Amino acid sequence: MSMNFGSKDGILIRTMTVEDYNKVKTSDVYDGVPLFTCFGQEMIDIAEASKELFDAFHISLIEKGNCLVAIDEKDNGRVVGLVLAHETVPRDLEQQRLKINDMAESPLKRIMMFDNEALLKANFFERYDVPKLLYSHITNVDASMRGKGIGSRLAAALMELGRSKGYPLMTAACSSFYSARQKEALGMECVYSQAYADYKDANGDVVFNPPAPHTHQRLLAIKL
């Protein structure tokens, strides 16, 4: 059953459906994400080539009822923002690490490994002594609608959704300076930070060079 989190300035926030997702291009889900922009067209090509895998993963999250969408009620219900989120338990991180290790070398593998390493270092489960948490996997707002507070509304609604489902903690990994600032303004605490300039490969080369002001990945949490 869909949950409605209110409408403001013609933008409605509610739980996301597969029908909503089908209105969005797979590559658009990650549009503007700093780590993806590091690799330009190569990353877009990977997303399109892996469309079926991406879509299957995203739809599996949506079907569990933990994802939200922002709808422009003044523009025929156009999807202008979304947040994909999922439940995580301690064993998931190690299982994810093993799957990533088996992947062929690619920008996507490097991004996923970077995220997994950061999540392990953040150590949310032991730090907060929780058996499960709600992880905000990706938040994206249409470029034409950014700066209007939609991302903040989606994050606040996800906290409300998490509380209603009994999650003790909500977490997020923010590769974007703006996303981290937005979530900290809502009361989320930064518990781990990794400077991109200090993250290097075996040859000593910096792996990620996103544009300013995106200088760090920040992992944040809030008790619900």
Helices and strands as residue ranges (DSSP letters): E 4-8, E 11-15, H 18-21, G 26-30, H 34-37, H 40-49, H 51-63, E 68-72, E 78-88, H 90-101, H 107-122, H 124-128, E 133-141, G 143-145, H 150-164, E 169-174, H 177-185, E 189-195, G 196-198, E 216-223
